[in-house]
Amino acid sequence: MEPLIQADHLYRYYGKQCAVEDVSFSLEPGQILGFLGPNGAGKSTTMQMICGNLAASSGQIRIGGFDILEHPKQAKAILGYLPDIPPIYTDTTVNEFLNYCARLRGVPADRLKLSLDETKDRCGLADVSKRLIGNLSKGYQQRVGIAQAILHNPSVIVLDEPTVGLDPIQIKEIRNLILELGQRHAIILSTHILSEIQSTCTHVQIIHLGKLVLNDTTQSLEKKMQASSLLLSTRQTPQPNLLEQVPGVVEIDCIDKNKFRIYFRETLNPSEQLAETIVTAGLGLLQLTPEHRSIEDIFVEHTQSTAPVAAEFA
């Protein structure tokens, strides 16, 4: 099955400034991708390129098999987009606005009412459908923004900061909606709320200084956070399989040439045997210390460097 989104080697320059550098990833049906990064990292630029609102300086984007530049109408027909500021007309009612959007999207006349009713039900807008959008709360306005992005039943949905400025109850409602949408669509979700990634996404990417510095599944991240870890430094570089064979070791990340993060099962701490293995091999043990990390720690680790190196763990 071809991915619904296929981005290959994307670059975007503003003058001489490279805002996005060699970004590649894919997304399949049923996957929800959490897109993280500090302000100015290149998130919004990447998302605008994916949606066809901004042309890439080089690289290729395919939506449902259609090149976004060569076949923009076909690609955008199966794509829904909610920018960070919802594109809503506050002087119209919910019904008027969604009807207008549906006609722009080419929803057939014989399916118009059904599409509108289904979308309002999915987004919890049925009870406010006759009210002016400008009189709705921030949470309901966000719902209207999501509704306009999904009313034509697109295969791909891109949501840029969908819960920004919402209260905890509204955030929970929007998260539940995203989870429901994710069962039938491929979704890209940009957010600064790290707990949102854990609760809604199947995959995580972090962009920093225009480069992807992490591409992982949330399941893998949870595994790394739940497992205890050790920081190991040696004077000489060990053979790749030497440390993996130590009982209890779950996974190994190479931080630097001779520095490693060792994940292990909490019921089987390999510290003593790791030390013995390093010493026996004559590699020179410099550091072996315990470590516990959260998703915030992982985010900071990948975004504090001024010269990131792309890494993929999936």
N, C-alpha and C positions, 0 to 999 in steps of 0.2 A: 504494500500500500504506500502510495506516494504521500509524504508529509503535507499537511495543509499549509504550513509555512516552511519555506526553505530559503534561508538567507546565507549567501556565500560571499565572503571576503568583502564586506561593506566598508567603504571609506567615505567620509564626508569632510570636506575642507571649507572653511570660511576664510577666504583669502589664503594666507600661508598657515593658518591655524588648523590643525587636524583635530576635529571634534570627535570623530569615530574612526578607529583604526583597526582594520582587518577583523571585523566581527562576523562570525559565522555561527548559525544554530538552526535547528529544525524543531517543528512542533507538530504532533500528531493528534487525531481526534481523541477527545477524552482527557487531554493533558491541560493542566493549568500552570502556566509559567510565571513565577514571581520574578520580576525584574527590579533589581536593587542597585543603588549607587548613590554617592554623595551628590549634592547639588553641583551642576556643571559637569557631571561625569560623562554625559552623552546619552542618557536614558531617553529624554523627550525627542532628541534628534533621531535616534534609532527608531523609535516608535512612529515618528512622522514619516520616515523613509518607508517603513513597512506598510503604512497606510496610503502611500502614494502622494502625501501632501508635500513631500520634500524629496527631490531627486538625489540619489547617491552620486558622489563624485566618481566612484567605480564600484564594481561588484554587481551581484544579481539578487533579486527578490522574486520568488515565485509564490503566489497565493493560489492554492488549489490547482497547481500545475500551470497557472498563467503568469507570465512575466509581467510585473507591475508596470513596467515602462512600455513594453511592446503591445500588451493587451490590457490597458488600464480599466476599461469598462467591465470586461469579464472578471478581472481580479477583484475589483471593488464591489461588484455585485454580490459576492459571497463574503464580504467583510463588513463588520460593524465597528464603529470607533467612538469612544467617549474620551475627549480631551480633558485636561485637568480643569478647565473651565467649561461646564456643560453648555452646549450650543442651543440654548432655549430662548424662546420669545416670551418674555414675562407678561406681555399684554394680551396673550391668547389663553384660552382654556386648554386644559390637558387634552381634551378631545380634538379641538381645533388643531393644535400643534402636531399631535401624533397622526392625525388624518393627513395633514400637509406632508409630513415626513414619509408616510407610507406611499403617497402618490409620487413623491420625488424618487422613491426607491423602486417604483414600478410594480408595486403589489397589484395583482389583477383585481379588477372591480368586483368579480364574483367571490373573491377571498378577502376583500378589504375589511368588512365588518368582523369576520371571524379572526383575522390576524390582529386587529385592534383589541378585540375582547380578550383574546388569549394573552396578549402582551400586557394589558392592564392587570389581568389576574396574576400573572407571573411576577409583576413588579409591585403589586399591592396598590394599584392606582384606581381601582374601580370606584371606590367611595369618594374620590376627589376629582373624578373625570370632568365635571362641569365647572370646576373652580378655576379662577385665573392662576396661572403658574406663579405670577409675582406675589400672590398672597399665600403661597405654600411655604412650608418650612424648608430649611436647607436640605434635610434628609429626603423630603418628597421631591424637591427639585433634582436631586441626584438620581432618584428613581426615574424621573421623567427623562433624564439624560441617558440612563441605561436603556430605557424603553425605546428611545429613538434609534439606539444602536442595534437592537435585536428584533425589531418588529418585522423585518423581512426575512427572519430566520436564517441569519448568515452562518456559515461554517466556522468563521474565524471572528473572534471578538477581542478588541484591544481596549483596555480600560486604563486610563492614566490617572492615578490618585483618586479612585472612586469613593474613598471614605474620608477624604481630607475635610476637616471642619465639622465632622459629625459627632454627635454624642454617643456614649457607649451602646445604648439601645439601638440607635440607627446603624452603627457600625456592625453590630451583630446581625441585623436584618439584611444589610447589603452583603455581608459574608455568606449568609445562608442562600441568598439569591445567586451569588457567584458559584457556590458549590452545586446548586441545582442546574445552572447553565452549563457548568463544566462536564456534566454527564453526557451532553449531546454536542458540545462545541469544543473547539480549541481556543483557549483564552490566554492572552498576555495581560498580566496585572502588574502595573508599576505602583510602588508604594514605598513610603519611608517607615511604615509600621512593621517592624520585624515579626511581631507575634502574628500578624495577618498572614505572613508567608507560611508559617507553621500550620495555621489552622485551615488554610484554603488551597494551597498550591501542591502540585505533584512534583514540580521541578523548580530549581532556583538558579538564577544567574546574577552575578555581581559585575557591574561595569565600573571601571575606575580609570580616569584620564583617557577615556575613549576606547579602552581595551577591556575585553572580557577577562576577568581574573579568576572567576569561578563558574563552573557549569556542572551542576550536581542535581541529584534527586533529593526531595525532602526526606524520603525514607533513609537515604544514605546519611544525610546530615543528622537526622534523629539518632541514627545508630552511632554516629561519632560522638554526639553530645551525651548519649546515655552511657556509652562505654567510657571507662576511665582512660587516661592517657599519660604518657611519660615523655619528657623531653630528653633526648639522647644526643650527646655530642662525642665524637671520637677524633683522635689525632689522624688516623688513616681511614680511608673509605672502605667499609665492609662489602663483601660480595652480596649481590641482591637477595639471594635466598638464605643467607646466613641468619638474619634476624627473623625472617618469616617462619623458620622452622622451630623457633622457641615456643613451647606450649603456652597457650593463653593469648598469644598475639593475634589480634583480629585484623588489623590493617596498619600499613606504614605509609606516612607521608614524608616526602623528602623536602625539608625546609630550605636547606642549603647543601653545599657539597658534602659536608661531614656532620650535618645536623638533621635529626629526624624526630618526627612525632609518632610515638608508638601507641596504638589503641589496643586495649586488652580487656578481657572479660573481668568484671569486678570480682568474680568468684575465684579467679586464678591469676594472681598478680605475678608477672614474669620478671620482676625487678632483679631478684637475686640471680636467676639463670641468665638474664641478659648481661648482667655485669660479668658473670663467670665466662660467658661466651666471648665477650669482647676482650677480656683479659687473656684468656687462653689463646685467642687468635693473634694476640700481640698488637691489637689495633690502637691501644691507648685510650682508656676511658677518661673523658674530660667532664662529662655531665650526665647525670641520670636523676631527674627530679620529677615528682608527680604534678599533674595538671588537670584541672576541670574547666570545661569551656561551655559557654552559652552561644546562641546564634548571634548575639551582639558581639561576643568575642571574635567569632569567625568573620563577621562583617568588618570589624575594626582591623583585624589582621590583614585582610585583603585590600583595604582602602587607605592604610596609613603610609604605604610606600609611595615615593615620588617617581619610581620607575618600575611599575608592575610588570610581572611576567605572567602571561596567560597560563591557566592550569585547568585541566579537565579531570574530574574524578569519577564521572558517572560510569 
